[in-house]
Amino acid sequence: MMRTRPLKVALLGCGVVGSEVARIMTTHADDLTARVGAPVELAGVAVRRPDRVREGITPELVTTDATALVKRGDIDVVVEVIGGIEPARGLITTAFEHGASVVSANKALLAQDGAALHAAAEEHGRDLYYEAAVAGAIPLIRPLRESLAGDKINRVMGIVNGTTNFILDKMDSSGAGYQEALDEATALGYAEADPTADVEGFDAAAKAAILAGIAFHTRVRLDDVYREGMTEVTAADFASAKEMGCTIKLLAICERAEDGASVTARVHPAMIPLSHPLASVRGAYNAVFVESDAAGQLMFYGPGAGGSPTASAVLGDLVAVCRNRLSGTTGPGESAYAALPVSPMGDVVTRYHISLDVADKPGVLAQVATVFAEHGVSIDTVRQSGKDGEASLVVVTHRASDAALTGTVEALRKLDTVRGVASIMRVEGE
């Protein structure tokens, strides 16, 4: 039997995503009612600039007092799309205290304080859903914490930032330099005026923390994630990648150690074979590759940002939370029972591509090879070219720890015959 009293929703933020959430709630009201089992009513919209015209939203719904809105007591669900740490954190906890469940798209807050927010939700018997916080429209959070809840996930590796993927794809396909590709991304609206959060990996690192926590049933904070940006990637790096049958992507990688005793989470540029499914992800799209014991290999692909795609994820959570409200239940909360330690980057084992500028004279290769051997790093291939007394030496290693590779590079810099280390790139996905 359909309930006639509406479920009331408070919307915090009415920018690109929030306005789309409001539009879909209005234009698809009948469908949402049928799917939820009761009408879903937009009861208030908190904004910073109330005088702006917002199509489809009556002025009576608009307020600048977000705290008063979430304290009303008749709000069933609060949708938070304002981003940032404060006031979002305070508003979410206040919503729980006053009986509302929360749907959020706030990756930064969840990566930093997810455990505390989950605890607050549990304390008050409310839901905290956040599908939109990672990879936009791509269903990812719910499959990891529900569909794969009975499986053992060993690795989650993906492209979770559309801006950086657009830039790297442009560099790969056209031979453009980093700045040229960034300028085009900015002109097309893919990159912000200040692209630091994207190109330096902060955005992807927050998403990696969330993914690792869910995948490994372990609390992983933003500070636990190793982060390396992509601003130093050059056209020469892409040329080297092509010679190896690879391309370059900025990857978020969350892994369980082979002995199962720890996990790692990291974000950095990496060479990836063209045969790997992630290599074919073009433009501003996102994709996440999951490896588990029973299900094997799975890939989730789609638009990772933008108003409509992100609003789609928000509305999916909204429907789920509203259904829970009607049935008097809550969905899955935090699962951190495994409590595995997060290993430092130095323990991570992978392959490396190192490009060295060296003197073009006999014995250089032998000196370099000796340094690698002394640090326990096995060489897979070596390529040398040069003239007029200068040369380039490209070394690709077998799998080695980051700590061993760091020690190797430090020793190489001390050789008189090594003029400099042109680039170091990890090789993943093999």
LINWO-V492324 format. One record per residue. RES is the residue in one letter. SS is DSSP state (h for helix, s for strand, l for the rest). PSI is psi in radians with two decimals (NA if undefined). OMEGA is omega in whole degrees, -180 to 180 (NA if undefined). Layout:
res = [RES,RES]
ss = [SS,SS]
psi = [PSI,PSI]
omega = [OMEGA,OMEGA]
This chain:
res = [M,M,R,T,R,P,L,K,V,A,L,L,G,C,G,V,V,G,S,E,V,A,R,I,M,T,T,H,A,D,D,L,T,A,R,V,G,A,P,V,E,L,A,G,V,A,V,R,R,P,D,R,V,R,E,G,I,T,P,E,L,V,T,T,D,A,T,A,L,V,K,R,G,D,I,D,V,V,V,E,V,I,G,G,I,E,P,A,R,G,L,I,T,T,A,F,E,H,G,A,S,V,V,S,A,N,K,A,L,L,A,Q,D,G,A,A,L,H,A,A,A,E,E,H,G,R,D,L,Y,Y,E,A,A,V,A,G,A,I,P,L,I,R,P,L,R,E,S,L,A,G,D,K,I,N,R,V,M,G,I,V,N,G,T,T,N,F,I,L,D,K,M,D,S,S,G,A,G,Y,Q,E,A,L,D,E,A,T,A,L,G,Y,A,E,A,D,P,T,A,D,V,E,G,F,D,A,A,A,K,A,A,I,L,A,G,I,A,F,H,T,R,V,R,L,D,D,V,Y,R,E,G,M,T,E,V,T,A,A,D,F,A,S,A,K,E,M,G,C,T,I,K,L,L,A,I,C,E,R,A,E,D,G,A,S,V,T,A,R,V,H,P,A,M,I,P,L,S,H,P,L,A,S,V,R,G,A,Y,N,A,V,F,V,E,S,D,A,A,G,Q,L,M,F,Y,G,P,G,A,G,G,S,P,T,A,S,A,V,L,G,D,L,V,A,V,C,R,N,R,L,S,G,T,T,G,P,G,E,S,A,Y,A,A,L,P,V,S,P,M,G,D,V,V,T,R,Y,H,I,S,L,D,V,A,D,K,P,G,V,L,A,Q,V,A,T,V,F,A,E,H,G,V,S,I,D,T,V,R,Q,S,G,K,D,G,E,A,S,L,V,V,V,T,H,R,A,S,D,A,A,L,T,G,T,V,E,A,L,R,K,L,D,T,V,R,G,V,A,S,I,M,R,V,E,G,E]
ss = [l,l,s,s,s,s,s,s,s,s,s,s,l,l,l,h,h,h,h,h,h,h,h,h,h,h,h,l,h,h,h,h,h,h,h,h,l,s,s,s,s,s,s,s,s,s,l,l,l,l,l,l,l,l,l,l,l,l,h,h,h,s,s,l,l,h,h,h,h,h,l,l,l,l,l,l,s,s,s,s,l,l,l,l,l,l,l,h,h,h,h,h,h,h,h,h,h,l,l,l,s,s,s,s,l,l,h,h,h,h,h,h,h,h,h,h,h,h,h,h,h,h,h,l,l,l,l,s,s,l,h,h,h,l,l,l,l,l,l,l,h,h,h,h,h,h,h,l,l,l,l,l,s,s,s,s,s,s,s,l,l,h,h,h,h,h,h,h,h,h,h,h,h,h,l,l,l,h,h,h,h,h,h,h,h,h,h,l,l,l,l,l,l,l,l,h,h,h,h,l,l,h,h,h,h,h,h,h,h,h,h,h,h,h,h,h,l,l,l,l,l,h,h,h,l,s,s,l,l,l,l,l,l,l,h,h,h,h,h,h,h,h,h,l,l,s,s,s,s,s,s,s,s,s,s,s,l,l,l,l,l,s,s,s,s,s,s,s,s,s,s,s,s,l,l,l,h,h,h,h,l,l,l,l,s,s,s,s,s,s,s,s,l,l,l,s,s,s,s,s,s,s,s,l,l,l,h,h,h,h,h,h,h,h,h,h,h,h,h,h,h,h,h,h,h,h,h,l,l,l,l,l,l,l,l,l,l,l,l,l,s,s,l,l,h,h,h,l,s,s,s,s,s,s,s,s,s,s,s,l,l,l,l,h,h,h,h,h,h,h,h,h,h,h,l,l,l,l,s,s,s,s,s,s,s,s,s,l,l,s,s,s,s,s,s,s,s,l,l,s,s,h,h,h,h,h,h,h,h,h,h,h,h,l,l,l,l,s,s,s,s,s,s,s,s,s,s,s,l,l]
psi = [2.31,2.28,2.36,-0.50,2.21,2.64,2.25,2.35,2.27,2.27,2.09,1.84,2.33,0.84,-2.46,-0.82,-0.85,-0.71,-0.61,-0.66,-0.83,-0.73,-0.80,-0.70,-0.61,-0.86,-0.43,0.46,-0.75,-0.72,-0.73,-0.68,-0.78,-0.67,-0.60,-0.69,0.14,2.71,2.54,2.03,2.30,1.93,-0.22,2.61,2.05,2.23,2.90,-0.56,1.63,-0.32,-0.21,2.41,2.24,1.86,2.28,-0.08,2.08,2.48,-0.50,-0.41,-0.31,2.37,2.70,-0.06,1.45,-0.63,-0.79,-0.62,-0.82,-0.27,0.00,-0.58,-0.37,0.08,2.21,-0.70,2.33,2.21,2.01,1.97,0.57,-0.42,3.07,3.09,-1.00,2.49,0.11,-0.79,-0.86,-0.67,-0.68,-0.81,-0.63,-0.67,-0.79,-0.79,-0.47,0.33,0.09,2.55,2.91,2.37,2.19,2.66,0.34,1.50,-0.69,-0.79,-0.76,-0.64,-0.55,-0.74,0.47,-0.71,-0.78,-0.67,-0.74,-0.72,-0.70,-0.71,-0.77,-0.72,-0.66,0.10,0.72,2.89,2.58,1.90,2.56,0.79,-0.66,-0.13,-0.36,2.14,0.55,-2.12,-0.21,2.12,1.96,-0.85,-0.86,-0.76,-0.67,-0.75,-0.11,-1.07,-0.64,0.32,-0.45,0.02,2.94,1.96,2.27,-0.51,2.41,2.07,2.26,2.98,1.89,0.24,1.99,-0.59,-0.86,-0.62,-0.64,-0.79,-0.84,-0.64,-0.70,-0.73,-0.67,-0.80,-0.51,-0.20,0.18,2.66,2.97,-0.87,-0.70,-0.76,-0.67,-0.74,-0.70,-0.72,-0.66,-0.76,-0.58,-0.07,0.12,-0.53,2.48,2.88,-0.67,1.76,0.21,-0.82,-0.60,-1.01,-0.38,0.05,0.10,-0.75,-0.85,-0.60,-0.70,-0.74,-0.65,-0.70,-0.76,-0.81,-0.76,-0.72,-0.78,-0.79,-0.66,0.16,0.81,2.43,2.08,2.07,2.88,-0.67,-0.31,-0.20,2.16,2.37,2.31,2.20,-3.08,0.21,-0.31,-0.01,2.31,2.94,-0.58,-0.63,-0.72,-0.65,-0.73,-0.69,-0.74,-0.64,-0.44,0.03,0.61,2.98,-3.12,2.29,2.64,1.98,2.49,2.14,2.14,2.13,2.55,2.37,2.70,-0.59,-0.02,0.10,-0.14,3.01,2.84,2.68,2.29,2.71,2.21,2.80,2.58,2.60,2.41,2.35,2.52,-0.34,-0.25,2.44,-0.57,-0.39,-0.44,0.07,2.03,2.91,-2.46,0.33,2.78,2.74,2.49,2.27,2.13,2.33,2.19,2.91,-0.93,-0.82,-0.40,-2.30,2.25,2.55,2.36,2.24,2.50,-3.04,2.26,0.04,-3.14,2.74,-0.98,-0.84,-0.78,-0.67,-0.59,-0.77,-0.70,-0.80,-0.60,-0.76,-0.70,-0.77,-0.80,-0.77,-0.69,-0.70,-0.72,-0.69,-0.73,-0.66,-0.09,0.48,3.06,2.71,-2.99,2.39,-2.65,2.39,1.78,0.44,-0.53,-0.64,0.79,2.50,2.60,2.00,2.62,2.86,-0.53,-0.42,-0.20,2.35,2.20,-3.09,2.80,2.57,2.01,2.23,2.14,2.47,2.08,2.89,2.45,1.41,2.83,2.55,-0.21,-0.82,-0.69,-0.70,-0.79,-0.79,-0.64,-0.71,-0.78,-0.79,-0.71,-0.45,0.17,0.45,2.02,2.36,2.32,-0.99,2.72,2.40,2.23,2.42,2.67,3.01,2.92,0.66,-0.10,2.57,2.82,2.31,2.09,2.12,2.26,2.18,2.88,-3.10,2.32,2.78,2.69,-0.64,-0.73,-0.70,-0.69,-0.77,-0.65,-0.81,-0.70,-0.70,-0.64,-0.66,-0.36,-0.17,2.36,-0.48,-0.15,1.96,-0.48,2.85,1.88,-0.74,2.69,2.19,2.29,2.64,2.03,2.97,0.39,NA]
omega = [-179,175,-177,179,-175,169,-173,-176,172,-179,178,-177,-179,176,-177,-178,-177,-180,177,176,180,-179,-178,178,-179,-175,-179,-174,-178,179,179,178,-179,-177,-178,-175,177,176,177,-171,173,-172,180,-179,179,-177,175,-177,-174,-175,-180,179,-180,-175,177,180,-180,-178,-178,-179,-171,178,173,-178,-178,-179,178,-180,-177,179,-172,179,178,-180,179,-177,173,176,-176,178,179,178,179,-177,175,10,-175,-178,-180,-180,180,-180,176,178,178,-177,-178,168,-178,167,-173,168,-175,173,-167,-177,-178,-179,-179,179,-178,-172,-178,-178,-180,179,177,180,178,178,-179,-179,-176,177,-177,-179,168,-179,-175,178,-175,-178,-178,171,169,-174,-174,174,-175,-179,-177,175,-179,-174,177,-176,-179,-177,179,-177,175,-180,-178,-177,172,-177,-177,173,-173,177,-175,-179,-178,179,177,-178,-178,178,178,177,-179,-172,-175,-176,-180,173,-177,-176,179,180,177,179,179,178,179,-179,-179,178,178,-179,176,176,171,-174,-172,-177,180,-170,176,172,-179,180,-179,-180,177,179,178,179,179,-179,-179,-180,-179,-175,-172,178,-174,178,178,180,179,-179,179,-174,173,-176,177,-178,-174,-175,-179,178,-175,175,178,177,178,178,178,179,-180,178,178,-176,-176,165,-177,177,169,-172,166,-175,177,-173,169,179,-178,179,177,-172,-179,178,174,175,-174,175,179,173,-180,169,180,-177,179,179,-179,-179,-179,-178,-176,180,-172,174,-175,-179,176,173,179,-177,-176,177,-180,-176,-172,-177,-178,-177,179,175,178,-170,175,178,-174,-179,180,-176,-176,179,-179,177,177,178,178,-178,176,176,-179,179,-179,-178,178,176,178,179,-179,-177,180,-180,171,178,-179,176,180,173,-177,-174,-176,177,-180,176,176,-177,177,-178,-179,-179,-177,-179,177,176,-178,173,-176,177,-177,169,-173,174,-179,179,-176,175,-178,-179,179,178,-179,-180,179,179,178,-178,-179,-179,175,179,-177,-179,177,180,176,176,-178,176,179,177,177,175,178,-178,175,-180,-180,-178,174,-175,162,-178,-180,179,178,180,179,-180,178,177,178,-178,178,179,179,-179,-178,179,179,-177,178,-178,-179,176,-175,179,173,-178,176,179,-175,172,180,NA]
